[in-house]
Amino acid sequence: MITFVFPGQGSQYVGMGKDFCTEFPLAKQAFEEASNSVGEDLRKLCFESDQKELSLTANAQPAILTTSVAILRVMQNETDMSPDFVAGHSLGEFSALVCSGCMSLTDAAYVVRKRGEFMQDSVPVGIGAMAAVLGLSENDVNEICESACDNNGIVSPANFNSPAQIVISGNKENVEKASELAKQKGAKRVVPLDVSAPFHCSLMDKAAKRLGDVLDTIKFENIDFPVVTNVDASANSDPSLVKEILVRQVTSPVRWTDTLNFLNDKGVENFVEIGPSSVLSGLIKRTIKDVNTINIEKIEQLNHIKENGI
């Protein structure tokens, strides 16, 4: 069994997808479709901007989505690979929905541009923060976050990335307090993240509501491949549930560890990461054993699969 997985924000880099866009008309067309949807030349953004501009939330989200879908389209045209499941990390869930046939690239690009704007606007810069806690259990991190909350602010788990890596998110002071408690608890490391907003926590409530209004304008089609969702770590094939799932995702933690365990329990043996960087491939290798993990972000990786299989 095969699962296609798609990366989220943080995987972006200048030049991502350029070789595919130069070599394959299908990829170029994907960039043109998404650029027309968001009203900006995404090729120029991805290939010619600087890392700081590309990493702005409203830019990174459509850029990563478009790069992932461009590579996906080429891969599907050049190989006979088809997934049994699809999944994406946070933003990557939109790429998974495009892959599943539930959303068009045009709609998804428009939505994630708005999603990025809403998330950035929800909390003034400097008010929120995120940090990666390494080496503590989920129970430990939950307890630490509860202890670090007060009347002035919150902190909660935002990403359960692997058994050894949990990201926390919230008000800056509360994240700092939780970080100190984590160190006292025996965390191997606590790493502050360079992010523009505190994602996947209740501070994103306004963004979630605004996203819901945008999603009301989108037509969701039938789902061809079950999408394993971030919020529930279970497979969804019902398009009528997608809006509610995507709205919840903005304020809920990404249950990536549970997602991988769910897929492992279903018998998935091959994971194909499609899109920039190989962050998810690393998380998969650190979470579940005896599975095959590959990533496709360059043409030579695609050619290797064409010649040797997965």
C-alpha positions as CSV (number, residue, x, y, z in Angstrom):
1,M,0.0,0.0,0.0
2,I,1.1,3.5,-0.8
3,T,0.5,6.9,0.9
4,F,1.4,10.2,-0.8
5,V,2.3,12.8,1.9
6,F,2.6,16.6,1.3
7,P,4.8,19.0,3.3
8,G,3.6,22.1,5.2
9,Q,5.0,25.6,6.0
10,G,8.7,25.6,6.8
11,S,9.7,23.4,3.9
12,Q,9.9,26.3,1.4
13,Y,13.2,27.4,-0.2
14,V,14.0,29.7,-3.1
15,G,14.2,27.6,-6.3
16,M,11.8,24.9,-5.3
17,G,10.1,23.3,-8.2
18,K,12.1,25.3,-10.8
19,D,13.5,22.2,-12.6
20,F,10.1,20.7,-13.0
21,C,8.6,24.0,-14.2
22,T,11.4,24.4,-16.7
23,E,11.3,20.8,-18.0
24,F,7.6,19.9,-17.9
25,P,4.7,21.9,-19.4
26,L,2.4,20.2,-16.9
27,A,4.3,21.8,-14.0
28,K,4.4,25.2,-15.7
29,Q,0.7,25.0,-16.2
30,A,0.2,24.3,-12.5
31,F,2.1,27.5,-11.6
32,E,0.1,29.5,-14.1
33,E,-3.2,28.3,-12.8
34,A,-2.3,29.1,-9.2
35,S,-0.7,32.4,-10.1
36,N,-3.9,33.5,-11.8
37,S,-5.9,32.4,-8.8
38,V,-3.9,34.4,-6.2
39,G,-3.1,37.4,-8.5
40,E,0.7,37.0,-8.2
41,D,3.4,35.4,-10.3
42,L,4.2,32.4,-8.1
43,R,7.1,31.3,-10.4
44,K,8.8,34.6,-9.7
45,L,8.1,34.3,-6.0
46,C,9.4,30.7,-5.8
47,F,12.4,31.1,-8.2
48,E,13.6,34.7,-7.8
49,S,12.5,36.1,-4.4
50,D,14.6,35.9,-1.3
51,Q,14.0,33.4,1.6
52,K,12.6,36.1,3.8
53,E,9.9,37.1,1.3
54,L,9.1,33.5,0.4
55,S,8.7,32.6,4.0
56,L,6.0,35.2,4.8
57,T,3.0,33.1,5.7
58,A,0.7,34.4,3.0
59,N,3.5,33.7,0.4
60,A,4.8,30.4,1.7
61,Q,1.4,28.6,1.8
62,P,0.4,29.0,-1.9
63,A,4.0,28.6,-3.0
64,I,4.4,25.2,-1.3
65,L,1.0,24.0,-2.4
66,T,1.7,24.9,-6.0
67,T,5.2,23.4,-6.0
68,S,3.8,20.2,-4.5
69,V,0.9,19.9,-7.0
70,A,3.2,20.7,-9.9
71,I,5.5,17.8,-9.0
72,L,2.5,15.6,-8.3
73,R,1.0,16.2,-11.8
74,V,4.3,15.4,-13.5
75,M,4.8,12.3,-11.3
76,Q,1.3,11.0,-12.1
77,N,1.9,11.6,-15.8
78,E,5.3,9.9,-15.8
79,T,4.6,6.9,-13.6
80,D,1.7,4.6,-12.8
81,M,1.9,5.2,-9.1
82,S,-1.5,5.8,-7.4
83,P,-2.0,6.2,-3.6
84,D,-4.2,4.2,-1.3
85,F,-4.3,7.2,1.1
86,V,-3.1,10.8,1.0
87,A,-2.1,13.0,3.9
88,G,-0.5,16.4,4.4
89,H,1.1,18.2,7.3
90,S,-1.0,21.3,8.2
91,L,-0.9,23.3,4.9
92,G,0.0,20.1,3.2
93,E,-3.6,18.8,3.8
94,F,-4.7,21.1,1.0
95,S,-2.2,19.5,-1.4
96,A,-3.6,16.2,-0.3
97,L,-7.2,17.4,-1.0
98,V,-6.1,18.5,-4.5
99,C,-4.5,15.1,-5.1
100,S,-7.7,13.4,-3.9
101,G,-9.8,15.3,-6.4
102,C,-11.7,17.1,-3.7
103,M,-10.4,20.6,-4.5
104,S,-9.1,22.2,-7.7
105,L,-5.6,23.7,-7.6
106,T,-7.2,27.1,-8.4
107,D,-9.5,26.9,-5.4
108,A,-6.9,25.6,-3.1
109,A,-4.4,28.3,-4.0
110,Y,-6.9,31.0,-3.4
111,V,-7.9,29.5,-0.1
112,V,-4.4,29.0,1.3
113,R,-3.4,32.5,0.3
114,K,-6.4,33.8,2.4
115,R,-5.6,31.3,5.1
116,G,-2.1,32.6,5.4
117,E,-3.3,36.2,5.5
118,F,-5.8,35.4,8.2
119,M,-3.3,33.5,10.3
120,Q,-0.8,36.3,10.1
121,D,-3.4,38.9,10.9
122,S,-4.9,37.1,13.9
123,V,-2.0,37.9,16.3
124,P,0.2,41.0,16.2
125,V,3.9,40.2,15.6
126,G,5.7,39.6,18.9
127,I,2.6,38.5,20.9
128,G,2.8,34.8,20.0
129,A,5.5,32.2,19.8
130,M,6.2,28.6,19.1
131,A,8.9,26.2,20.3
132,A,9.9,22.6,19.6
133,V,10.2,20.3,22.6
134,L,12.5,17.3,22.1
135,G,12.6,14.2,24.2
136,L,9.4,14.5,26.3
137,S,6.2,12.4,26.1
138,E,2.9,13.7,25.0
139,N,1.6,13.5,28.6
140,D,4.6,15.5,29.9
141,V,4.1,18.2,27.3
142,N,0.4,18.4,28.0
143,E,1.0,18.8,31.7
144,I,3.7,21.4,31.2
145,C,1.4,23.5,28.9
146,E,-1.4,23.3,31.5
147,S,0.9,24.5,34.2
148,A,2.2,27.4,32.0
149,C,-1.2,28.8,31.2
150,D,-2.5,31.8,33.2
151,N,-5.1,34.5,33.0
152,N,-2.9,36.5,30.6
153,G,-2.3,33.9,28.0
154,I,-2.2,30.3,26.8
155,V,0.2,27.7,25.5
156,S,-0.7,24.3,24.1
157,P,0.6,21.5,21.9
158,A,0.5,22.5,18.2
159,N,2.3,19.7,16.4
160,F,2.8,16.1,17.5
161,N,5.5,15.6,14.9
162,S,7.1,12.4,16.1
163,P,7.4,10.6,19.4
164,A,10.4,12.7,20.3
165,Q,9.3,16.1,18.9
166,I,6.3,18.1,20.0
167,V,5.8,21.8,19.0
168,I,4.0,24.1,21.5
169,S,2.3,27.4,20.6
170,G,0.7,30.3,22.3
171,N,1.4,33.7,23.9
172,K,5.1,34.4,23.9
173,E,5.4,34.6,27.7
174,N,3.6,31.4,28.3
175,V,5.6,29.6,25.6
176,E,8.8,30.8,27.4
177,K,7.4,29.6,30.7
178,A,6.5,26.2,29.3
179,S,9.9,26.0,27.6
180,E,11.6,26.4,31.0
181,L,9.4,23.8,32.6
182,A,10.2,21.4,29.8
183,K,13.9,21.8,30.4
184,Q,13.3,21.2,34.1
185,K,11.3,18.1,33.2
186,G,14.3,16.7,31.3
187,A,13.7,17.7,27.7
188,K,16.8,17.0,25.5
189,R,16.3,20.4,23.8
190,V,13.8,23.2,23.5
191,V,14.2,25.2,20.3
192,P,12.3,28.5,19.8
193,L,10.9,28.5,16.2
194,D,11.3,31.5,13.8
195,V,7.7,31.9,12.9
196,S,5.5,34.9,12.3
197,A,2.5,33.7,14.3
198,P,1.5,31.1,16.9
199,F,-0.2,28.5,14.7
200,H,-2.5,25.7,15.7
201,C,-3.7,27.1,19.0
202,S,-6.8,29.0,20.2
203,L,-5.1,32.3,19.3
204,M,-6.0,31.4,15.7
205,D,-9.8,31.5,16.4
206,K,-10.4,34.6,14.3
207,A,-8.4,33.1,11.4
208,A,-10.5,29.9,11.7
209,K,-13.8,31.8,11.5
210,R,-12.6,33.9,8.5
211,L,-11.4,30.8,6.8
212,G,-14.8,29.2,7.3
213,D,-16.4,32.1,5.4
214,V,-14.0,31.6,2.4
215,L,-14.6,27.8,2.4
216,D,-18.3,28.5,2.1
217,T,-17.6,29.7,-1.4
218,I,-15.8,26.5,-2.4
219,K,-17.3,23.4,-4.1
220,F,-15.8,20.2,-2.7
221,E,-15.9,17.3,-5.2
222,N,-15.9,13.5,-4.5
223,I,-12.8,12.2,-2.7
224,D,-10.9,9.7,-4.9
225,F,-8.3,8.7,-2.3
226,P,-9.1,8.8,1.5
227,V,-7.5,11.8,3.2
228,V,-6.0,11.2,6.6
229,T,-6.8,14.3,8.5
230,N,-4.6,16.3,10.9
231,V,-7.3,16.9,13.4
232,D,-8.5,13.3,13.9
233,A,-5.7,11.2,12.4
234,S,-8.4,9.1,10.6
235,A,-9.3,8.7,7.0
236,N,-12.1,10.9,5.5
237,S,-13.8,10.2,2.2
238,D,-16.8,12.5,2.7
239,P,-16.5,15.8,1.0
240,S,-19.3,17.3,3.1
241,L,-17.0,17.1,6.2
242,V,-14.0,18.9,4.6
243,K,-14.9,22.4,5.4
244,E,-15.4,21.7,9.1
245,I,-12.2,19.7,9.2
246,L,-10.2,22.5,7.7
247,V,-11.6,25.1,10.0
248,R,-10.9,23.0,13.1
249,Q,-7.4,22.4,11.8
250,V,-6.4,26.1,12.2
251,T,-6.8,25.9,16.0
252,S,-6.2,22.2,16.6
253,P,-2.9,20.4,16.9
254,V,-1.5,18.5,14.0
255,R,-1.6,14.9,15.0
256,W,1.2,13.7,12.7
257,T,2.5,10.9,14.9
258,D,-1.0,9.5,15.2
259,T,-1.5,9.9,11.4
260,L,1.6,7.8,10.7
261,N,0.6,5.2,13.2
262,F,-2.9,5.0,11.7
263,L,-1.4,4.5,8.2
264,N,1.0,1.9,9.6
265,D,-1.9,0.0,11.2
266,K,-3.7,0.1,7.8
267,G,-0.7,-1.7,6.2
268,V,0.9,1.1,4.4
269,E,4.4,0.1,3.5
270,N,5.5,2.9,1.1
271,F,5.4,6.6,1.8
272,V,6.1,9.1,-1.0
273,E,6.7,12.7,0.0
274,I,5.8,15.0,-2.8
275,G,7.1,18.6,-2.5
276,P,9.9,20.8,-1.3
277,S,12.4,19.5,1.2
278,S,12.2,16.1,3.0
279,V,11.0,17.1,6.4
280,L,8.2,14.5,6.5
281,S,10.4,11.7,5.3
282,G,12.6,12.3,8.3
283,L,9.6,12.3,10.7
284,I,8.3,9.1,9.2
285,K,11.7,7.3,9.6
286,R,11.8,8.4,13.3
287,T,8.2,7.3,14.0
288,I,7.5,4.0,12.3
289,K,9.8,1.1,11.4
290,D,10.1,-1.2,8.4
291,V,8.5,1.1,5.8
292,N,9.9,2.5,2.6
293,T,10.2,6.3,2.5
294,I,11.1,8.4,-0.5
295,N,10.7,12.1,-1.4
296,I,10.3,13.7,-4.8
297,E,11.4,17.3,-5.1
298,K,13.9,17.1,-8.0
299,I,13.7,15.5,-11.4
300,E,16.5,13.1,-10.7
301,Q,14.5,11.6,-7.8
302,L,11.6,11.1,-10.2
303,N,13.9,9.5,-12.8
304,H,15.2,7.1,-10.1
305,I,11.7,6.0,-9.4
306,K,10.9,5.6,-13.1
307,E,14.0,3.4,-13.5
308,N,13.9,1.4,-10.2
309,G,10.4,1.7,-8.8
310,I,9.8,2.6,-5.1
